[in-house]
Amino acid sequence: MVGFVIAGLVLAVLVLAYVLRPLWRTRPIAGFAVIAGLTLATALTYVAIGTPAALDSAQRRAPETLGDAITQLEAELKRDPNQVEGWRLLARARVAEGEPAKARDALMRALKLMPDDPDLLAEAAEMRAIAAPGRQFDAEGISMLRHALEVQPMHQRARWFLGIAQRQAKQPAEAARTWEPLLTVVSGSTGESLREQINAARGEAGLPPLPPSAVPTQAAGAGLKVKVTLAPALAAKLPANASLFVIARQPGGPPMPVAVEKLAAANFPVEVTLDDGDSPMPTMKLSQLDRVEVLARVSSSGNAIPQAGDFEAMAKPAGKDAGTIELLIDQVRP
């Protein structure tokens, strides 16, 4: 590398001396100053952004072994440690080399860069368990899995690993409850295998097995009944052809609804029943949540995204046995 710098500087001096010959002959001091200044600028630019390693044939050569690839990848991550996918790739390479502890450390570096990514949280928690004695999930790994489910409640790997961790901790009833919602999103042999694991956990907890065709307990129910009323002060201002959105979403979670119905904003009060058929996401159903937030909004544009001027009702929390949820639309969105 030092030789590369010296050669580059010598070449810069020779080129500048040739280009600036007229100035050098008439004003040698000024010519020398210009050459020195431009050479220094070239050197500083190289130090700041230069990559002579790219000219090294060893760097350009494709790795012949996994060990060579790991060495090159580690060198790249040392140069630029803010590459999430680089750390994940390094972790997978370390697993292939039979080094789970180093894979765990690489994933923890990636997690520092993306601490709220559910896929990465589940992957890092799994690797912590693989690297641990007895493949036990530790407290930090369990915390990662719970955080992943806070971000994405139906993240399949996070739910599966959390259930395993709960069984390891002698909490079979909790493991069964964690796994049961997955029956609504898996099928075939996967569903049958999952049901076997759930029934095994229920058996350890002294609970009866799930009925052969049963959906999870928390997936049962006839839906959520909602009655929406429009305040008289806003009724006179109701736009023609406006749309009414009745929405259920996760409390404190992402804005994407777990159930939504769109109706004509007319003939208030309006009564609707939200159920799994109203879910815009196949991996997240209303019945999979114990509690939700219910709200209603009148949109003159018919757009589901909230906009200034929309009429709104204050969101209300609701459980499965809440009866009829009554919402009063009496606010105008600023």
PLY file of the C-alpha trace (Angstrom):
ply
format ascii 1.0
element vertex 334
property float x
property float y
property float z
element edge 333
property int vertex1
property int vertex2
end_header
0.00 0.00 0.00
2.85 2.41 0.87
4.50 1.62 -2.45
1.26 2.36 -4.24
1.04 5.78 -2.59
4.67 6.64 -3.42
4.29 5.55 -7.03
1.11 7.58 -7.37
2.74 10.69 -5.99
5.80 10.34 -8.24
3.58 9.93 -11.27
1.57 13.01 -10.25
4.77 15.07 -9.92
6.05 14.01 -13.34
2.74 14.74 -15.07
2.36 18.11 -13.41
5.97 19.06 -14.18
5.40 18.32 -17.87
2.07 20.16 -18.03
3.39 23.21 -16.18
6.67 23.58 -18.14
5.86 27.12 -19.38
5.19 28.32 -15.86
8.25 26.48 -14.54
10.56 28.24 -17.08
9.26 31.75 -16.46
8.41 31.59 -12.75
10.13 28.56 -11.17
9.06 29.36 -7.61
5.40 29.66 -8.59
5.68 26.50 -10.68
7.14 24.56 -7.78
4.39 25.84 -5.47
1.64 24.76 -7.88
3.17 21.29 -8.34
3.59 20.83 -4.58
0.04 22.00 -3.87
-1.59 19.79 -6.49
0.49 16.80 -5.45
-0.54 17.27 -1.82
-4.18 17.60 -2.88
-3.88 14.35 -4.86
-2.44 12.58 -1.85
-5.13 13.86 0.49
-7.86 12.87 -1.96
-6.41 9.38 -2.18
-6.25 9.06 1.60
-9.86 10.19 1.87
-11.46 8.07 -0.84
-8.80 5.99 -2.55
-9.05 2.20 -2.68
-5.73 0.80 -3.91
-6.81 -2.61 -2.63
-9.04 -2.80 -5.69
-5.88 -2.91 -7.82
-4.43 -5.78 -5.80
-4.77 -9.00 -7.83
-5.31 -10.91 -4.60
-8.32 -8.73 -3.86
-9.73 -9.11 -7.38
-9.29 -12.90 -7.43
-12.45 -14.91 -6.73
-12.18 -16.81 -3.43
-11.31 -20.47 -3.93
-12.53 -21.67 -0.53
-15.11 -20.63 2.03
-12.26 -19.56 4.28
-10.96 -17.21 1.57
-14.46 -15.77 1.14
-14.77 -15.19 4.88
-11.40 -13.42 4.94
-12.42 -11.10 2.11
-15.82 -10.44 3.66
-14.29 -9.63 7.04
-11.88 -7.21 5.36
-14.79 -5.49 3.63
-16.76 -5.26 6.89
-13.72 -3.83 8.64
-13.57 -1.15 5.94
-17.33 -0.49 6.14
-18.99 -2.04 9.22
-22.43 -0.55 8.46
-23.48 -3.34 6.08
-26.34 -5.31 7.60
-26.46 -7.90 4.84
-22.69 -8.30 5.02
-22.89 -9.27 8.70
-25.76 -11.67 7.98
-23.80 -13.26 5.16
-20.79 -13.59 7.43
-22.98 -15.28 10.06
-24.21 -17.86 7.55
-20.67 -18.52 6.41
-19.58 -19.02 10.02
-22.41 -21.50 10.54
-21.25 -23.41 7.47
-17.78 -23.49 9.02
-19.23 -24.91 12.26
-18.59 -21.73 14.27
-22.00 -20.76 15.75
-20.51 -18.45 18.39
-18.88 -16.31 15.69
-22.12 -16.43 13.71
-23.98 -15.19 16.79
-21.55 -12.30 17.19
-21.94 -11.33 13.53
-25.73 -11.28 13.83
-25.53 -9.17 16.96
-23.50 -6.62 14.96
-26.22 -6.63 12.31
-28.92 -6.23 14.95
-27.28 -3.06 16.25
-27.82 -1.57 12.81
-31.45 -2.77 12.47
-32.78 -3.38 16.00
-36.46 -3.52 14.96
-36.28 -5.95 12.04
-38.37 -9.02 13.02
-36.56 -11.38 10.63
-33.19 -10.35 12.03
-34.44 -10.54 15.63
-35.66 -14.11 15.12
-32.46 -15.09 13.29
-30.23 -13.63 16.01
-32.26 -15.25 18.81
-32.04 -18.63 17.08
-28.28 -18.31 16.67
-27.86 -17.40 20.33
-29.62 -20.66 21.20
-27.56 -22.70 18.73
-24.34 -21.29 20.20
-25.46 -21.84 23.83
-24.86 -25.02 25.86
-27.80 -27.35 25.41
-29.16 -25.03 22.71
-31.18 -23.14 25.30
-32.75 -19.76 24.57
-31.37 -17.21 27.03
-33.16 -14.18 28.45
-31.78 -11.86 25.79
-32.85 -14.20 23.00
-36.37 -14.45 24.45
-36.52 -10.67 24.70
-35.58 -10.47 21.00
-38.38 -12.87 20.07
-40.94 -10.93 22.07
-39.80 -7.71 20.42
-40.13 -9.33 17.00
-43.74 -10.24 17.84
-44.41 -6.70 19.04
-43.34 -5.48 15.61
-45.03 -8.30 13.67
-47.40 -10.37 15.85
-47.73 -13.21 13.33
-44.05 -13.60 12.52
-43.93 -17.37 12.15
-40.31 -18.05 13.07
-40.45 -15.75 16.10
-43.64 -17.45 17.34
-42.21 -20.90 16.79
-38.94 -20.13 18.59
-40.71 -18.38 21.46
-42.88 -21.47 21.96
-39.75 -23.62 22.05
-38.20 -21.28 24.61
-41.34 -21.49 26.74
-41.30 -25.29 26.69
-37.62 -25.21 27.63
-38.62 -23.01 30.57
-41.28 -25.55 31.66
-44.14 -23.33 30.52
-46.07 -25.71 28.24
-49.42 -23.92 28.50
-47.79 -20.65 27.39
-46.03 -22.48 24.54
-49.33 -23.91 23.32
-50.96 -20.48 23.39
-48.02 -18.99 21.50
-48.21 -21.65 18.79
-51.98 -21.96 18.34
-52.43 -18.82 16.17
-50.01 -20.34 13.65
-52.62 -22.98 12.78
-54.52 -20.30 10.89
-51.61 -19.58 8.53
-50.05 -23.01 7.94
-51.58 -26.06 6.32
-50.85 -29.57 5.13
-48.10 -31.56 6.79
-46.76 -28.42 8.47
-50.11 -27.83 10.13
-50.36 -31.46 11.23
-46.86 -31.38 12.73
-47.61 -28.11 14.48
-50.84 -29.50 15.91
-48.90 -32.46 17.30
-46.48 -30.11 19.06
-49.34 -28.02 20.43
-51.13 -31.09 21.76
-47.91 -32.33 23.33
-47.49 -28.99 25.10
-51.14 -29.00 26.17
-50.69 -32.52 27.51
-47.68 -31.39 29.58
-49.85 -28.60 30.99
-52.70 -30.99 31.86
-54.93 -29.60 29.10
-56.98 -31.67 26.64
-55.80 -31.85 23.02
-57.31 -29.59 20.41
-60.35 -31.06 18.65
-59.33 -32.51 15.26
-60.93 -29.72 13.22
-60.72 -26.95 15.77
-59.14 -23.60 15.08
-57.25 -22.04 17.99
-59.42 -20.86 20.85
-58.45 -17.27 20.23
-59.44 -17.60 16.57
-63.05 -18.48 17.42
-65.87 -15.98 17.69
-68.52 -14.29 15.63
-66.63 -11.06 15.06
-66.70 -7.62 16.59
-69.93 -5.63 16.45
-69.55 -1.89 15.97
-72.21 0.84 15.97
-71.18 4.17 14.43
-73.08 7.42 15.02
-72.42 10.80 13.39
-72.62 13.91 15.59
-75.47 16.27 14.55
-73.00 19.17 14.18
-71.18 17.21 11.44
-74.24 15.69 9.79
-75.02 18.98 8.01
-71.44 19.08 6.69
-71.39 15.50 5.43
-69.90 15.51 1.91
-71.85 13.87 -0.86
-70.66 10.37 -1.80
-68.40 10.20 1.26
-67.11 6.83 2.49
-67.17 5.41 6.00
-64.26 3.28 7.16
-64.69 1.14 10.27
-61.31 -0.17 11.37
-59.81 -2.52 13.97
-56.05 -2.39 14.54
-53.45 -3.55 17.04
-53.24 -1.29 20.11
-49.98 0.63 19.90
-49.00 -1.39 16.83
-48.56 -0.58 13.15
-51.28 1.49 11.42
-52.21 -1.35 9.06
-55.68 -2.58 10.13
-56.37 -6.19 11.06
-59.96 -5.69 9.86
-61.66 -2.92 7.90
-65.00 -2.33 6.21
-65.78 0.46 3.75
-69.39 1.62 3.44
-71.33 4.57 2.12
-71.39 7.34 4.73
-75.16 7.60 4.95
-78.14 6.58 7.10
-76.41 6.89 10.44
-76.24 5.16 12.84
-74.48 2.37 10.97
-73.92 -1.10 12.42
-71.21 -3.44 11.12
-69.57 -6.66 12.23
-65.83 -6.92 11.72
-64.45 -10.45 11.37
-61.59 -12.37 9.74
-63.16 -11.89 6.34
-62.43 -8.17 6.65
-58.68 -8.62 7.14
-56.51 -7.01 4.45
-53.57 -9.20 5.51
-53.65 -13.00 5.18
-51.07 -13.39 7.95
-52.90 -11.26 10.52
-56.51 -11.90 11.44
-58.77 -10.10 13.88
-59.41 -13.33 15.78
-55.72 -13.75 16.52
-55.69 -10.73 18.83
-57.07 -10.63 22.35
-57.50 -6.87 22.23
-57.82 -4.33 19.44
-58.42 -0.64 18.91
-61.60 0.24 17.01
-62.09 3.53 15.16
-64.24 5.04 12.43
-63.55 7.71 9.85
-65.57 9.49 7.15
-63.52 10.32 4.04
-64.79 12.62 1.31
-62.15 11.26 -1.11
-62.86 7.61 -0.41
-59.18 7.16 0.47
-58.36 4.80 3.34
-55.32 6.92 4.26
-56.28 9.62 6.81
-56.40 13.12 5.36
-57.06 16.62 6.69
-60.78 17.34 6.83
-61.84 13.74 7.51
-64.48 13.22 10.20
-63.25 10.87 12.92
-64.30 9.05 16.06
-61.92 8.62 18.96
-60.41 5.12 18.94
-61.69 2.75 21.62
-59.98 -0.38 23.00
-62.00 -3.56 22.81
-61.67 -7.19 23.85
-63.29 -10.27 22.41
-66.27 -10.13 24.73
-66.80 -6.39 24.48
-70.31 -6.65 23.07
-71.25 -3.83 20.72
-68.64 -1.08 20.43
-70.27 2.34 20.06
-68.33 5.05 18.24
-69.33 8.70 17.88
-67.82 10.58 14.93
-67.52 14.10 16.31
-64.04 15.33 15.34
-62.55 16.86 12.22
-58.99 15.82 11.39
-56.70 18.88 11.33
0 1
1 2
2 3
3 4
4 5
5 6
6 7
7 8
8 9
9 10
10 11
11 12
12 13
13 14
14 15
15 16
16 17
17 18
18 19
19 20
20 21
21 22
22 23
23 24
24 25
25 26
26 27
27 28
28 29
29 30
30 31
31 32
32 33
33 34
34 35
35 36
36 37
37 38
38 39
39 40
40 41
41 42
42 43
43 44
44 45
45 46
46 47
47 48
48 49
49 50
50 51
51 52
52 53
53 54
54 55
55 56
56 57
57 58
58 59
59 60
60 61
61 62
62 63
63 64
64 65
65 66
66 67
67 68
68 69
69 70
70 71
71 72
72 73
73 74
74 75
75 76
76 77
77 78
78 79
79 80
80 81
81 82
82 83
83 84
84 85
85 86
86 87
87 88
88 89
89 90
90 91
91 92
92 93
93 94
94 95
95 96
96 97
97 98
98 99
99 100
100 101
101 102
102 103
103 104
104 105
105 106
106 107
107 108
108 109
109 110
110 111
111 112
112 113
113 114
114 115
115 116
116 117
117 118
118 119
119 120
120 121
121 122
122 123
123 124
124 125
125 126
126 127
127 128
128 129
129 130
130 131
131 132
132 133
133 134
134 135
135 136
136 137
137 138
138 139
139 140
140 141
141 142
142 143
143 144
144 145
145 146
146 147
147 148
148 149
149 150
150 151
151 152
152 153
153 154
154 155
155 156
156 157
157 158
158 159
159 160
160 161
161 162
162 163
163 164
164 165
165 166
166 167
167 168
168 169
169 170
170 171
171 172
172 173
173 174
174 175
175 176
176 177
177 178
178 179
179 180
180 181
181 182
182 183
183 184
184 185
185 186
186 187
187 188
188 189
189 190
190 191
191 192
192 193
193 194
194 195
195 196
196 197
197 198
198 199
199 200
200 201
201 202
202 203
203 204
204 205
205 206
206 207
207 208
208 209
209 210
210 211
211 212
212 213
213 214
214 215
215 216
216 217
217 218
218 219
219 220
220 221
221 222
222 223
223 224
224 225
225 226
226 227
227 228
228 229
229 230
230 231
231 232
232 233
233 234
234 235
235 236
236 237
237 238
238 239
239 240
240 241
241 242
242 243
243 244
244 245
245 246
246 247
247 248
248 249
249 250
250 251
251 252
252 253
253 254
254 255
255 256
256 257
257 258
258 259
259 260
260 261
261 262
262 263
263 264
264 265
265 266
266 267
267 268
268 269
269 270
270 271
271 272
272 273
273 274
274 275
275 276
276 277
277 278
278 279
279 280
280 281
281 282
282 283
283 284
284 285
285 286
286 287
287 288
288 289
289 290
290 291
291 292
292 293
293 294
294 295
295 296
296 297
297 298
298 299
299 300
300 301
301 302
302 303
303 304
304 305
305 306
306 307
307 308
308 309
309 310
310 311
311 312
312 313
313 314
314 315
315 316
316 317
317 318
318 319
319 320
320 321
321 322
322 323
323 324
324 325
325 326
326 327
327 328
328 329
329 330
330 331
331 332
332 333
